Amino acid sequence: MPRFKTADYGLKLIPVDFAQQVLPGTFEFALCHLVDTELNLSALRARYANDAGGAPAFDPAVLLKIVLLGYSRGLISSRAIASACRHNVLFMAVSGDSAPHFTTVAHFVSSLGDEAQMLFTEVLLVCDRQGLIGRELFAIDGVKLPSNASKVKSGTRADFEREAVKMEAAVQRMIGEQKARDAASCDDEAARAQRTRERLSHEAAKIRDWLARNPDERRGAKGAVRLSNRTDNDSAKMATAKGVIQGYTGVAAVDAAHQIVVDAQAHGTGSEQELLLPVVDAILTQREQHTAICADAGYHSEKNLAGLDSRNIPAWVCDNGYRQRDPRYADQARHKAKPDALWDKSEKAKRARAAGKTRPYANIDFTEAQDRSHCICPAGKRLYRDGGECTINGYAATKYTGAARDCVPCDQRSRCLRTPETTKVRQVAFFRGKRDSTESHTERMKRRIDSIEGKRMIAARFATVEPVFGNLRHNKRLARFTLRGRTKVDGQWKLYCMVHNIEKLGHHGYAN
C-alpha cells in the first residue's frame, strides 16, 4: 500500500514574522497603509490624558485597524474581534499583537461619534485622489436593519402610561390577595407572588422614569406622532419584506464609476422620502453641475422633486407606477406567479404556448412619423392622423387610425386588436403630457423616467447601489446594528461603508 507523510494538526510553537503576513494587494495592506500614512487621528488621540500618569492606552490607530479588519471579515461583535486578536495570525499582525479586551473594542466603536464622519471623509479624499470617483451619476438607496432595541417596547406615551397603570393595578391586586392568604394562614405561594410584585413594580417604575425623562412624543416630518421606544428612542419600528423590525435605515449615495460610497447616513425612520434631500445636501461638495442623482420609488414625492428642481440638480426619481407603464415589465405578474423560477409550468401557460399566443401589440410597437402625419404599425402599414391634437384624461395626445383595406385582411389582427371579431381597424394614441399649464413636478419626472434615457438611468441606479448593499449584507455579514442611539449607529454604518471603500482601494492597487 502507498505510504504518506502524517499531517500534524497539533499545537506548534513557530516563529512568525508579522510583516510578512500583510501582503500587498490585500484589504489589510491597504488598510494599514491608509491608517498609518493618510488618516489624521489627532482628535482621537487627544481624548487620552495619561501623559504624566496612568497605564498606557491602546493606540486609536491599532483599534481602528482591527475593527475595520473585523468588519471586513464578517465579525461585528467586539467579543469576536477581541478573540480574533488572540488567535488569528493576521489580526495579530495588524494589531501588533496588542490583544485588547473586548470592552476596549466596544468602547472605541461606541465612542467614535462624530469622528466617524471625519474618518469617512478622509478615506473619500483618498478615493478621489486615486481617480475612483467619476461624478457622472450618484445613486441613492437605503437598507433597513434591526438594531439593539426591543420591538415590544415601542409605543406612544399614552401606550406606556396605560401599561404602567396596568402593572401598578396588578401589584395592588396581588397585595390584596396576599393579605387574604396571610389571614387564612396559607402562604405556599408567598415567595413567588413577592417576586412577581417586585418585578412588576420595577417595570412600572422604569416606565414612569422614562416618561419623566422624555416628556414629548416623537414626531415625523409632517408632525404626525411616531412610535417611541424605551430601549432606543432614536430607532423606529419599520416594515420590511421579512417582517417588522425595530432599527434604523442606512442610506448610501454611491458613485457609478467604481461604486464608491460618497455619503453614508443612518436614520431612525422607515420613511425614505424624508431622507433624500438630507443626503443630496450632504453630497454637495462631491457633486458637480452635471452630476445626476438617481433614486428609487421610495424617495419619490412632489416635495422632494420640487427640492431637486430648486437646486438645479439633474435627477431621475422613479414613481411607484413606472413599471406598469414600461412594456418591458408587462409580464412581471406572470413571472412572479410561476411555480418554478425557471419556467411557468401551469396549465394555463401550457395552453397559451400550444395556441401560439404572444404579447399583444402596444403603442410602443408603433413608430410615429417625425411630422406626426402618420405612424407605422408592426405589419408595416400606415395609420393616419385622426384630426388634430386631442385631450384624453387631461393629457395632450395625437390619435391615429388604420384603414380598413389594411387592417381587415391583416394576419396579425389577433395580436393587434382585443376583439378582432367585432373591431375592424386599430387606433393608437401617443401622449404628450398634461394639458394643464401648471404641470406638476411628478408629471415631468414621469416623462423623464419613461424616456429611453430614463430607462437607462434607472437600470444604472440598480447596477450601482445594489451591489454595495449585497457586499455589506452578504459578504460582510452586516445583519444588524449592535449599538443604540442615532449618533452611535450612524458611526457604525459609516465604518462599514469605509470598509467597502477601502476594499475598492485595495482592488485598484492602492499603496502597492
C-alpha positions in Angstrom: 0.0 0.0 0.0 1.2 3.6 -0.6 2.7 5.4 2.3 2.0 9.1 3.0 3.5 11.6 5.4 1.4 12.1 8.5 -0.2 15.5 8.8 0.2 17.0 12.3 -2.5 19.5 13.2 -1.5 19.8 16.9 -0.2 22.8 18.7 3.1 24.3 17.3 5.5 26.9 18.5 6.8 28.6 15.4 8.4 32.0 14.8 6.1 34.4 12.9 7.2 37.5 11.0 4.2 39.8 11.3 5.4 42.0 8.5 5.2 39.0 6.1 1.5 38.4 6.9 0.2 41.6 5.5 0.7 41.1 1.8 0.4 43.9 -0.9 -2.8 43.8 -2.9 -4.9 42.7 0.0 -7.5 44.6 2.0 -5.4 44.6 5.2 -2.4 46.0 3.3 -4.4 48.9 2.0 -6.0 49.4 5.5 -2.7 49.5 7.3 -1.1 51.9 4.8 -4.2 54.2 4.9 -4.4 54.4 8.7 -0.6 54.8 9.2 0.1 57.4 6.5 -3.2 59.1 5.4 -5.6 59.4 8.3 -5.4 62.2 10.8 -6.1 60.6 14.2 -5.1 63.5 16.4 -8.7 64.2 17.5 -8.9 60.6 18.8 -5.5 60.7 20.5 -6.4 64.0 22.2 -9.0 62.2 24.2 -6.3 60.5 26.3 -4.8 62.4 29.3 -2.3 59.9 30.6 0.9 61.8 29.8 2.0 62.1 33.4 0.4 59.0 35.0 -1.8 56.1 34.4 -1.5 53.0 32.4 -0.5 53.1 28.7 -3.6 53.1 26.4 -4.2 51.3 23.1 -3.3 53.4 20.1 -6.5 54.5 18.3 -4.8 53.6 15.0 -4.5 50.0 16.2 -8.1 49.8 17.4 -9.4 51.3 14.1 -7.4 48.8 12.1 -8.7 45.7 14.0 -12.3 47.0 14.0 -12.3 47.6 10.2 -10.5 44.3 9.6 -13.0 42.5 11.8 -15.9 44.1 9.9 -14.3 43.1 6.6 -14.2 39.5 7.8 -17.8 39.4 8.9 -17.1 39.9 12.6 -19.4 42.6 14.1 -19.3 41.8 17.8 -16.5 43.2 20.0 -16.0 39.7 21.6 -15.4 38.1 18.2 -12.9 40.8 17.2 -11.1 40.5 20.5 -10.9 36.8 20.2 -9.5 37.0 16.7 -6.8 39.3 18.0 -5.7 36.5 20.3 -6.0 33.5 18.0 -5.8 34.8 14.3 -2.3 35.4 13.0 -3.5 38.1 10.6 -5.2 40.0 13.4 -2.1 39.7 15.5 0.0 41.1 12.6 -2.3 44.1 12.0 -2.7 44.9 15.7 1.0 44.3 16.6 -0.1 41.5 19.0 -1.9 44.1 21.1 -4.9 41.8 22.0 -7.2 44.4 23.5 -10.1 43.3 25.7 -13.5 43.2 24.1 -14.7 46.0 26.4 -11.9 48.2 24.9 -13.0 47.4 21.4 -16.7 48.0 22.2 -16.0 51.4 23.9 -13.9 52.5 21.0 -16.6 51.8 18.4 -19.4 53.3 20.5 -17.4 56.4 21.4 -16.4 57.3 17.8 -19.4 59.5 17.4 -18.8 62.4 15.0 -15.2 61.4 14.5 -16.5 58.6 12.2 -17.6 61.3 9.7 -14.1 62.8 9.7 -12.5 59.4 9.0 -15.1 58.6 6.3 -14.3 61.9 4.6 -10.6 61.4 4.7 -10.9 57.9 3.1 -13.2 59.5 0.5 -10.5 62.1 -0.3 -8.0 59.3 -0.9 -10.5 57.5 -3.2 -10.9 60.8 -5.2 -7.1 61.2 -5.4 -6.9 57.7 -6.8 -9.4 58.6 -9.6 -12.2 56.3 -8.3 -15.0 58.9 -8.2 -16.4 59.8 -11.7 -19.2 62.2 -10.6 -21.4 61.3 -13.5 -24.1 59.6 -11.5 -24.8 59.3 -7.8 -27.3 56.5 -7.0 -29.1 56.8 -3.6 -30.8 54.0 -1.8 -31.2 52.6 1.7 -31.4 49.4 3.7 -33.4 48.8 6.8 -31.6 46.9 9.6 -32.6 45.9 13.1 -30.7 47.5 16.0 -30.0 46.7 19.6 -33.5 47.7 20.7 -36.6 45.8 21.8 -39.5 45.9 19.4 -42.1 45.1 22.1 -41.1 48.3 24.0 -42.4 50.6 21.2 -45.5 52.8 21.5 -46.8 56.2 22.2 -46.7 57.9 25.6 -50.3 57.0 26.1 -49.5 53.4 25.5 -46.7 53.5 28.1 -49.0 55.3 30.6 -51.6 52.6 30.2 -49.0 49.8 30.6 -47.7 51.4 33.8 -51.2 51.8 35.2 -52.0 48.1 34.5 -48.8 47.0 36.2 -49.5 49.1 39.3 -53.1 47.8 39.4 -51.8 44.2 39.2 -49.4 44.9 42.1 -52.2 46.2 44.3 -54.4 43.3 43.4 -51.7 40.8 44.3 -51.1 42.6 47.6 -54.7 42.2 48.4 -54.6 38.5 47.5 -51.6 38.0 49.7 -53.2 39.6 52.7 -56.2 37.3 52.2 -53.8 34.3 52.2 -52.0 35.5 55.2 -55.2 35.8 57.1 -56.1 32.2 56.1 -52.5 31.1 57.1 -51.9 29.8 53.6 -48.5 31.1 52.4 -47.4 28.4 49.9 -47.3 31.0 47.0 -46.0 33.9 49.1 -42.4 33.8 47.8 -43.4 33.5 44.1 -46.0 36.3 44.5 -43.5 38.5 46.2 -41.0 38.1 43.2 -43.8 38.9 40.7 -44.8 42.0 42.6 -41.2 43.2 42.7 -40.8 42.6 39.0 -44.0 44.5 38.1 -43.2 47.3 40.5 -39.7 47.6 39.0 -41.0 47.6 35.4 -43.7 50.2 36.3 -41.0 52.4 37.9 -38.8 52.2 34.8 -41.7 53.3 32.6 -42.5 56.2 34.9 -38.9 57.2 34.9 -38.7 57.0 31.1 -41.9 59.1 30.7 -40.4 61.8 33.0 -37.1 61.9 31.0 -39.0 62.0 27.7 -41.9 64.5 28.1 -42.6 64.9 24.3 -43.8 62.5 21.7 -41.6 61.6 18.7 -43.0 63.2 15.6 -42.4 62.8 11.9 -41.6 65.3 9.2 -45.3 66.2 8.8 -45.9 66.4 12.6 -47.6 63.0 12.9 -46.9 61.1 16.1 -44.2 58.5 15.7 -43.8 55.5 17.9 -41.2 55.9 20.7 -39.1 53.1 22.1 -37.9 52.7 25.7 -34.7 51.0 24.9 -33.6 53.2 22.0 -35.8 56.2 21.3 -33.9 57.1 18.2 -34.8 53.9 16.5 -38.0 53.2 14.6 -40.4 50.4 14.0 -40.2 49.6 10.3 -41.9 47.2 8.0 -39.6 45.2 5.7 -40.0 42.3 3.3 -39.1 39.9 6.2 -41.5 41.4 8.8 -41.5 44.3 11.2 -38.2 45.3 12.8 -37.0 47.9 15.3 -34.0 49.6 13.9 -32.5 52.1 11.5 -32.4 52.9 7.8 -28.8 53.0 6.5 -28.7 55.3 3.4 -25.8 55.4 1.0 -25.1 57.6 -2.0 -22.9 55.6 -4.4 -20.8 56.9 -7.4 -21.4 54.9 -10.6 -17.8 54.9 -11.8 -16.4 52.4 -9.2 -19.2 52.0 -6.7 -17.5 54.3 -4.1 -19.9 55.3 -1.3 -19.7 59.1 -1.2 -22.1 59.6 1.7 -23.5 57.3 4.4 -26.1 58.2 7.0 -28.2 56.2 9.4 -31.7 57.5 10.4 -34.3 56.1 12.8 -37.2 56.2 10.3 -38.7 53.9 7.8 -39.9 56.7 5.6 -37.3 57.1 2.8 -39.0 60.2 1.5 -37.6 62.1 4.4 -34.0 61.1 3.7 -33.5 62.1 0.0 -32.9 65.9 0.4 -30.6 65.5 3.5 -28.4 63.1 1.5 -28.4 65.4 -1.5 -27.3 68.3 0.6 -24.6 66.2 2.2 -23.0 65.4 -1.1 -23.0 69.0 -2.3 -19.2 69.2 -2.1 -18.9 65.9 -4.1 -21.3 66.8 -6.9 -20.5 68.8 -10.0 -23.0 70.8 -12.0 -23.6 67.9 -14.4 -23.8 65.1 -11.8 -27.1 63.2 -12.0 -29.0 62.0 -8.9 -30.9 58.7 -9.2 -33.2 57.1 -6.6 -35.9 54.5 -6.5 -39.7 54.9 -5.9 -39.3 55.1 -2.1 -37.8 58.6 -2.3 -40.4 59.9 -4.8 -42.6 62.8 -3.6 -43.7 66.1 -5.0 -41.8 67.9 -2.2 -38.6 66.0 -3.0 -38.9 66.7 -6.7 -39.5 70.3 -6.1 -36.5 70.5 -3.8 -34.3 68.9 -6.5 -35.7 71.3 -9.1 -35.0 74.3 -6.9 -31.4 73.1 -6.5 -31.0 72.7 -10.3 -30.0 69.1 -10.0 -30.5 66.7 -12.9 -32.4 64.0 -11.1 -34.1 60.7 -12.0 -36.5 59.5 -9.3 -39.0 56.9 -10.4 -42.5 56.6 -9.1 -44.5 53.6 -8.0 -46.2 53.1 -11.3 -43.2 53.3 -13.7 -43.1 49.5 -14.2 -46.8 49.5 -15.2 -46.0 52.0 -17.9 -42.9 50.2 -19.1 -43.7 47.4 -21.6 -40.6 45.5 -20.5 -42.4 44.7 -17.3 -45.6 43.7 -18.9 -45.2 40.0 -17.9 -43.9 40.6 -14.4 -47.1 39.4 -12.7 -46.9 36.1 -14.7 -43.3 35.6 -13.7 -44.0 36.2 -10.1 -46.7 33.6 -10.1 -44.5 30.9 -11.6 -44.3 27.7 -9.5 -40.8 27.2 -10.9 -38.3 30.1 -11.0 -37.1 29.0 -14.4 -40.2 28.1 -16.2 -44.0 28.5 -15.9 -45.4 25.0 -15.9 -49.0 26.0 -15.2 -51.8 24.5 -17.3 -52.8 28.0 -18.5 -49.3 28.7 -19.7 -49.1 25.4 -21.5 -52.3 26.1 -23.3 -51.1 29.6 -24.3 -47.9 28.2 -25.7 -49.8 25.5 -27.5 -52.0 28.1 -29.1 -49.0 30.2 -30.1 -50.2 33.2 -28.1 -47.8 36.1 -27.6 -47.8 39.5 -26.2 -50.4 41.8 -27.8 -49.1 44.9 -29.6 -48.9 48.1 -27.6 -48.4 51.7 -28.8 -44.6 51.2 -28.2 -44.7 48.8 -31.1 -45.9 51.6 -33.4 -43.5 54.1 -35.0 -44.7 57.7 -35.2 -43.6 59.8 -38.1 -41.5 62.9 -37.2 -44.0 65.3 -38.7 -46.8 63.4 -36.8 -48.8 62.9 -40.0 -49.0 59.1 -39.6 -47.5 56.1 -37.8 -46.4 52.7 -39.0 -47.8 49.5 -37.5 -45.8 46.3 -36.8 -47.1 44.9 -40.1 -45.6 47.9 -42.0 -49.0 49.6 -42.8 -49.8 53.2 -42.2 -52.2 54.5 -39.6 -53.4 58.1 -40.4 -53.8 61.0 -38.1 -57.3 61.3 -36.7 -57.8 65.1 -36.6 -55.7 67.5 -34.6 -54.3 67.3 -31.0 -56.9 65.9 -28.6 -57.2 65.6 -24.8 -57.5 62.2 -23.1 -58.0 62.2 -19.3 -56.3 65.6 -19.1 -53.3 64.6 -21.3 -52.5 66.0 -24.7 -52.4 63.2 -27.3 -52.3 62.5 -31.0 -54.6 59.8 -32.3 -54.0 57.6 -35.4 -56.5 55.2 -37.1 -55.8 52.4 -39.5 -57.5 51.9 -42.9 -60.0 49.0 -43.4 -58.2 47.9 -46.5 -55.1 47.3 -44.4 -56.5 46.1 -41.1 -59.3 43.7 -42.2 -57.1 41.3 -44.3 -54.1 41.6 -41.9 -52.9 38.2 -40.5 -51.9 39.9 -37.2 -55.3 41.0 -36.1 -55.3 38.7 -33.1 -52.3 40.4 -31.7 -53.3 43.9 -32.7 -57.0 44.0 -31.6 -58.6 43.0 -28.4 -61.8 41.8 -30.2 -60.8 41.1 -33.8 -64.3 39.6 -34.5 -66.1 42.9 -33.9 -63.4 45.6 -34.4 -62.3 46.5 -37.9 -59.4 48.8 -37.5 -56.8 49.7 -34.9 -56.5 53.0 -33.2 -53.3 54.3 -31.4 -52.7 57.3 -29.2 -49.4 59.0 -28.4 -49.4 61.1 -25.3 -47.6 64.4 -24.9 -48.1 65.2 -21.2 -50.7 67.0 -19.2 -52.7 69.7 -21.0 -52.7 71.8 -17.8 -50.1 74.6 -18.0 -49.3 74.1 -14.3 -47.8 70.7 -14.8 -46.6 69.1 -11.5 -43.0 68.0 -10.9 -44.3 64.4 -10.7 -45.7 64.6 -14.2 -42.5 66.0 -15.6 -40.5 63.3 -13.8 -42.7 60.6 -15.2 -41.9 61.8 -18.8 -38.2 61.7 -17.9 -38.4 58.2 -16.4 -40.4 56.9 -19.3 -37.9 58.2 -21.9 -35.1 56.0 -23.3 -32.6 57.9 -21.2 -34.8 57.5 -18.1 -34.9 53.7 -18.6 -31.1 53.6 -18.9 -30.6 55.7 -15.7 -32.9 53.5 -13.7 -31.0 50.5 -14.8 -27.7 52.2 -13.9 -29.0 53.1 -10.5 -29.8 49.4 -9.8 -26.4 48.3 -11.0 -24.6 50.9 -9.0 -26.1 50.9 -5.5 -27.5 47.3 -5.0 -24.1 45.6 -5.3 -22.9 47.8 -2.4 -25.6 46.5 -0.1 -25.0 43.0 -1.3 -21.4 43.3 -0.3 -22.1 44.7 3.1 -25.0 42.5 4.0 -23.9 39.2 2.5 -20.1 39.3 2.2 -19.5 41.4 5.4 -22.5 39.8 7.2 -24.0 43.0 8.4 -27.3 41.7 9.7 -28.0 44.3 12.4 -26.6 47.3 14.2 -25.1 46.5 17.6 -25.4 49.9 19.2 -28.1 52.3 20.5 -28.6 55.9 19.7 -28.5 57.5 16.2 -25.0 59.0 16.7 -23.5 55.6 17.5 -25.4 53.7 14.9 -24.5 56.4 12.3 -20.9 55.9 13.2 -21.1 52.1 12.8 -22.8 52.5 9.4 -20.0 54.8 8.3 -17.4 52.4 9.4 -18.9 49.6 7.3 -19.1 51.9 4.3 -15.5 52.8 4.9 -14.6 49.1 4.7 -16.3 48.9 1.3 -14.4 52.0 0.1 -11.0 50.7 1.4 -11.7 47.4 -0.3 -12.2 49.2 -3.5 -8.9 51.0 -3.0 -7.1 47.7 -2.4 -8.6 46.1 -5.5 -7.4 49.1 -7.6 -3.8 48.8 -6.5 -3.7 51.4 -3.8 -0.3 51.5 -1.9 1.1 48.7 -4.0 
